[in-house]
Amino acid sequence: MSTKAEWYRSPWLPWLPSLLVLWALAPGLAGAAEFRSGDVVRVGPQEVIDEDLYAFGSVVDIQGTVRGDVIAMGRQVDISGTVEGDVMSAASNTQISSPVRGSLRAASGDLSVSGPVGEDAMLAANNLRLTPESRVGKDLYLASGDARLYAPVQGELRAAARTLTLAAPVGQDAHAEVGTLRLTDEARVGGNLSYRSDQDAQLASGAVVSGTVEHLAPRHDQGRSPAMGLYFWVRSLVGLFALGLLFSLLAPRFARRVTAMLRQRPLPSLGWGAALLVSVPFLAALVFLVGMLLGGWWIGLFILALYAFAIALSFPVVGLFLGRWLLERFHKTGAHLAVALLLGLVLLTLVGLVPILGGLVALATILFGLGAMMLSLLRGREPTGATV
C-alpha cells in the first residue's frame, strides 16, 4: 500500500489541531480583531464586521457578515451569516448553515454543517452530519462517534469514527479507521478506498469506487488510533476552556486574585497545593466515617466533590496564568482573557500528551492551582498588581 494511504501513522497528525489553533489565533494577535463576550453574543442580519471576530459566550449567534475569520466558543454556536475567512468553533452544539469561504475547524458534541465550505474542513464531534446542501471544497478530516456525510467532498476524505455513513461523492481517495463503514447508492469515491475495521464495509449496489478497495485489520495492539486521540484531545481542551471561561466570567475578582497569587507567590502556592492534595481525601474519609455514626455522612461526599472540582479548575487557572505570561512576553497585554486562556490550555494539554513529562506537568498544574486558590481564599483580597 502507498505511503499516502497510511495517513493515520503520520507522526505529525496528533499535533495538527494545535497548529491550527495557534494559526487561527495569529491574526487576532498580530492585527485588528473584534472581541465580544457575554451570555448571548449576537451579530445581527444587517451587521457587517470588517475584521476578525472573537466571540465567547453561552450562546453565539452570527447572522450577519464577517469579512475576516471567526473564532467562536460557547455552549451553542449558530452561524447562519456569511464568513469570508476561516471559522474555528468549539461548543456543545454547533449549527453552521451559511457559506464559509475559507477553512472550517470545529469541535462539538453535536455538529451540523449545511453550508458550503470553500477550503479544508477538520471536524471533531460525537454526532456529525453534513447535509446535502453543504460542500467541502478541498479535503475533509474528521473524528466522530457517528458521522453521516451527505455532502460532496472535492478532495480526500480521512476519517476516524465508530460509524461512518458515506452518501455523497468524494473526489479523491478515502481513508477511514472505523467500527462500521457504510456506502450508500449515492456514494462515489474518485480514487482508492482503504479502511481499518473488524468487519467488511457495507457497500450498496449503486456505490462506486474508481480505484481499489482495501480492507485492513484493526490495530488492536496499538491502542487508540492517533485520529481518535485527536478527537479526545480536542474534547478535553473544549471542556477545560468552557470551565475556565465560566470561572473568569462568574468570578472575575477571584480569578484575578488567583492568577496574581501564582505570579507573586509560586512557592507557597506549590506547598499549599501539595498539602491539600494529600490531606483533603483523608479529611473527607474521616468526616464520612464520623458522619456514619453521628449523622451528616454526606458532608464527606460534598468535600470530595469540591476537591474534584478544584482539581479540574486548576488547569484553567494555571492555563490563564501561562497565557497571560506568554502574551506579555510578546507585548500583547491588551489581548482578551479568552485568548490567554485558550493559549495557555493548548500548551498545557499538548505537554500532557508527552509520556512521563505530561504526568509531571499535570501534577505540577494541580499543585500550583490548588495552592493558589487556597491562598487567595485565605487572603480574601487581591494582591497588588492583580490582572486578568
C-alpha positions in Angstrom: 0.0 0.0 0.0 1.2 3.5 -0.7 2.6 5.8 1.9 -0.2 8.2 1.3 -2.8 5.7 2.4 -1.0 5.3 5.8 -2.2 8.7 6.8 -3.0 7.6 10.4 0.6 6.6 11.0 2.0 10.0 10.3 3.8 11.4 13.3 2.7 15.0 12.7 -1.0 14.1 12.7 -1.6 14.3 16.5 -0.1 17.8 16.5 -2.3 19.1 13.6 -5.1 20.6 15.7 -2.8 22.5 17.9 -1.0 24.0 14.9 -4.4 25.0 13.5 -5.5 26.6 16.8 -2.3 28.6 17.1 -2.5 29.6 13.4 -6.1 30.7 14.0 -5.0 32.9 16.9 -2.2 34.5 15.0 -4.4 37.1 13.0 -6.0 38.4 16.2 -2.7 38.7 18.0 -1.0 40.4 15.1 -3.7 42.6 13.6 -7.1 44.1 14.1 -9.8 42.0 15.7 -13.2 42.5 17.4 -13.8 40.7 20.7 -17.3 40.0 22.0 -18.3 38.1 25.1 -21.3 37.7 27.3 -24.2 35.3 28.0 -25.5 35.8 24.5 -23.3 37.1 21.7 -25.3 38.0 18.5 -24.3 39.5 15.2 -27.4 40.8 13.6 -28.5 40.0 10.0 -27.6 43.5 8.7 -24.4 43.8 10.6 -21.0 43.7 8.8 -17.7 43.1 10.6 -14.7 44.0 8.5 -12.1 42.3 10.7 -11.7 39.0 12.6 -14.3 38.2 15.2 -13.6 36.5 18.5 -16.9 35.6 20.1 -17.2 33.9 23.5 -20.5 33.3 25.3 -23.1 30.8 26.4 -24.8 31.3 23.0 -23.1 32.7 20.0 -25.4 33.6 17.1 -23.8 35.0 13.9 -26.4 36.1 11.4 -24.5 38.9 9.6 -21.4 39.1 7.5 -17.8 38.7 8.8 -15.2 39.6 6.3 -12.4 38.1 8.4 -12.0 34.9 10.4 -14.4 33.8 13.1 -13.3 32.2 16.4 -16.3 31.2 18.4 -16.6 29.3 21.7 -19.7 28.6 23.8 -22.4 26.2 24.7 -24.4 26.8 21.5 -22.8 28.2 18.3 -25.0 29.1 15.3 -23.6 30.6 12.2 -26.2 31.5 9.6 -24.5 34.5 8.1 -21.5 34.7 5.7 -17.9 34.2 6.8 -15.4 35.3 4.2 -12.4 33.9 6.1 -11.9 30.8 8.2 -14.1 29.5 11.1 -12.8 27.9 14.3 -15.6 26.8 16.6 -15.8 24.8 19.9 -19.2 24.2 21.5 -21.6 21.6 22.9 -23.9 22.1 20.0 -22.9 23.7 16.6 -25.1 24.6 13.6 -23.3 26.1 10.6 -25.8 26.8 7.8 -24.0 29.7 6.0 -21.1 29.8 3.5 -17.6 29.6 4.9 -15.3 30.7 2.2 -12.1 29.7 4.0 -11.4 26.6 6.1 -13.6 25.2 8.8 -12.3 23.7 12.1 -15.0 22.7 14.6 -15.2 20.6 17.7 -18.6 19.9 19.2 -20.9 17.3 20.8 -23.4 17.7 18.0 -22.3 19.3 14.8 -24.4 20.0 11.7 -22.9 21.6 8.6 -25.4 22.7 5.9 -23.5 25.5 4.2 -20.6 25.2 1.7 -17.0 25.2 2.9 -14.6 26.8 0.4 -11.4 25.0 1.6 -10.5 22.2 4.0 -12.7 21.1 6.9 -11.4 19.5 10.1 -14.2 18.3 12.3 -14.5 16.5 15.7 -17.9 15.6 17.1 -19.8 12.9 18.8 -22.6 13.2 16.3 -21.6 14.8 12.9 -23.9 15.5 10.0 -23.0 17.1 6.7 -26.3 17.8 4.8 -26.8 17.7 1.0 -26.8 21.5 1.0 -23.2 21.5 2.2 -20.0 21.0 0.3 -16.3 20.8 1.2 -14.1 22.5 -1.4 -10.9 20.6 -0.5 -10.0 17.8 2.0 -12.2 16.6 4.9 -10.6 15.3 8.1 -13.0 14.1 10.8 -13.1 12.2 14.1 -16.5 11.2 15.3 -18.7 8.7 17.1 -21.4 8.7 14.4 -20.6 10.6 11.2 -23.1 10.9 8.3 -21.8 12.6 5.1 -24.4 13.6 2.6 -22.3 16.4 1.2 -19.7 16.1 -1.7 -16.0 16.4 -0.8 -13.8 17.7 -3.6 -10.6 16.4 -2.2 -9.6 13.5 0.1 -11.6 12.1 3.0 -9.7 11.0 6.1 -11.8 9.8 9.0 -11.8 8.0 12.3 -15.3 7.1 13.6 -17.3 4.5 15.3 -19.9 4.6 12.5 -19.3 6.3 9.1 -22.0 6.6 6.5 -20.9 8.0 3.1 -23.8 9.1 0.9 -22.1 11.6 -1.4 -19.1 11.9 -3.9 -15.5 12.1 -2.7 -13.3 13.5 -5.4 -10.1 11.7 -4.4 -9.0 8.9 -2.0 -11.0 7.9 1.1 -9.2 6.5 4.2 -11.0 5.5 7.3 -10.5 3.8 10.6 -14.0 2.7 11.7 -16.2 0.3 13.6 -18.8 0.3 10.8 -18.4 1.7 7.3 -21.5 2.2 5.0 -21.5 3.4 1.4 -25.0 4.1 0.1 -26.1 4.2 -3.5 -25.1 7.9 -3.7 -21.5 7.2 -2.7 -18.8 7.9 -5.3 -15.1 7.6 -4.5 -12.9 9.1 -7.2 -9.7 7.3 -6.0 -8.9 4.4 -3.7 -10.8 3.3 -0.7 -8.9 1.9 2.3 -10.3 1.3 5.7 -9.4 -0.5 9.0 -12.3 -2.3 10.7 -13.3 -5.5 12.4 -15.9 -6.1 9.7 -16.4 -5.7 6.0 -17.7 -2.4 4.7 -21.4 -2.3 3.8 -21.4 -1.3 0.1 -24.7 -0.7 -1.6 -25.1 -2.0 -5.1 -25.0 1.6 -6.6 -21.9 2.7 -4.7 -18.9 3.3 -7.0 -15.2 3.2 -6.1 -13.0 4.2 -9.1 -9.8 2.8 -7.6 -9.1 -0.2 -5.4 -10.8 -1.2 -2.2 -8.5 -2.3 0.6 -9.7 -3.7 3.9 -7.0 -3.6 6.6 -7.2 -5.3 10.0 -7.6 -3.0 13.0 -4.5 -2.4 15.1 -5.7 -3.7 18.5 -2.2 -4.0 19.7 -1.5 -0.3 19.2 -4.4 1.0 21.4 -6.4 4.1 20.4 -5.7 5.4 17.0 -4.0 8.8 16.6 -7.1 10.2 14.9 -9.3 9.2 17.8 -6.6 10.6 20.1 -7.1 14.0 18.3 -10.8 13.8 19.0 -10.4 13.2 22.7 -7.7 15.9 22.9 -9.9 18.5 21.3 -12.9 17.4 23.5 -10.8 17.8 26.7 -9.5 21.2 25.5 -13.0 22.4 24.8 -14.2 21.2 28.3 -11.4 22.9 30.1 -11.8 26.1 28.1 -15.5 26.3 28.9 -14.8 25.7 32.6 -12.2 28.4 32.6 -14.3 30.9 30.7 -17.2 30.4 33.1 -14.9 30.8 36.1 -13.5 34.0 34.7 -16.9 35.4 33.8 -18.8 34.4 37.0 -15.9 35.1 39.5 -13.7 37.7 37.8 -12.3 39.2 41.1 -11.4 35.7 42.4 -9.8 34.9 39.0 -7.6 38.0 39.3 -6.6 37.1 42.8 -5.6 33.5 41.8 -3.6 34.5 38.8 -1.8 37.2 40.7 -1.1 34.8 43.5 0.6 32.4 41.0 2.8 35.3 39.8 3.7 36.7 43.3 3.8 33.6 45.5 4.6 30.5 43.3 6.5 28.5 46.0 3.9 29.0 48.8 1.2 28.0 46.2 3.1 24.8 45.4 3.5 24.0 49.1 -0.2 24.6 49.9 -1.2 22.6 46.9 0.9 19.6 48.0 -0.7 19.7 51.5 -4.2 19.9 50.1 -3.7 17.1 47.6 -2.7 14.7 50.4 -4.9 15.9 53.3 -8.3 16.6 51.7 -9.1 12.9 50.8 -8.1 11.9 54.3 -10.3 14.6 55.8 -13.2 13.6 53.6 -12.9 10.0 54.6 -12.7 10.9 58.3 -15.8 13.1 58.0 -17.7 10.4 56.2 -16.9 7.8 58.9 -17.9 10.1 61.7 -21.0 11.1 59.8 -22.0 7.4 59.6 -22.0 7.3 63.4 -23.3 10.8 64.3 -25.1 11.9 61.1 -24.0 14.1 58.2 -22.0 11.5 56.3 -23.0 13.3 53.1 -20.6 16.2 54.1 -17.7 13.9 53.3 -19.0 13.3 49.8 -19.6 17.0 49.4 -15.9 17.7 50.3 -14.8 15.1 47.8 -16.9 16.7 45.1 -15.4 20.2 45.8 -12.0 18.6 45.8 -12.5 17.0 42.4 -13.9 20.3 41.1 -10.9 22.3 42.4 -8.5 19.8 40.7 -10.3 20.3 37.4 -10.3 24.1 37.9 -6.6 24.0 38.5 -5.9 23.6 34.7 -7.9 26.7 33.5 -6.4 28.7 36.4 -2.8 27.8 35.5 -3.6 28.0 31.8 -4.9 31.5 32.2 -1.7 32.5 34.1 0.5 30.9 31.4 -1.4 32.5 28.6 -1.1 35.9 30.2 2.5 35.5 30.8 3.3 34.5 27.2 1.3 37.3 25.8 3.1 39.8 28.0 6.4 38.4 26.7 5.3 39.4 23.2 3.8 42.7 24.3 0.2 41.7 23.8 -1.1 42.9 27.1 -4.4 44.1 25.6 -5.4 40.6 24.4 -8.8 39.3 25.6 -8.7 36.9 28.6 -10.3 34.2 26.5 -7.3 34.3 24.1 -4.9 34.0 27.0 -6.9 31.1 28.5 -7.1 29.2 25.2 -3.4 29.7 24.5 -2.4 28.5 28.0 -4.7 25.5 27.9 -3.4 24.5 24.4 0.2 24.4 25.8 -0.8 22.5 28.9 -2.8 19.9 27.1 -0.2 19.4 24.4 2.6 18.8 27.0 0.2 16.4 28.7 0.4 14.2 25.6 4.1 13.5 26.2 4.7 10.3 28.2 6.1 10.8 31.7 6.6 14.6 31.2 2.9 15.0 30.7 2.1 13.4 34.0 4.7 15.5 35.8 3.3 18.7 34.3 -0.3 17.7 35.2 0.8 17.1 38.8 2.5 20.4 39.0 -0.5 22.1 37.5 -2.8 20.6 40.1 -0.4 21.6 42.9 0.0 25.2 41.8 -3.6 25.6 41.0 -4.9 24.2 44.3 -2.4 26.2 46.4 -3.1 29.5 44.6 -6.8 29.1 45.1 -6.4 28.3 48.8 -4.1 31.2 49.4 -6.5 33.5 47.5 -9.4 32.4 49.7 -7.3 32.8 52.9 -6.2 36.3 51.9 -9.7 37.4 50.8 -8.4 40.4 48.8 -6.5 41.0 45.6 -2.7 41.0 45.7 -1.1 44.1 44.4 -0.9 44.2 40.6 -3.7 41.6 40.0 -4.7 41.5 36.4 -6.8 39.3 34.2 
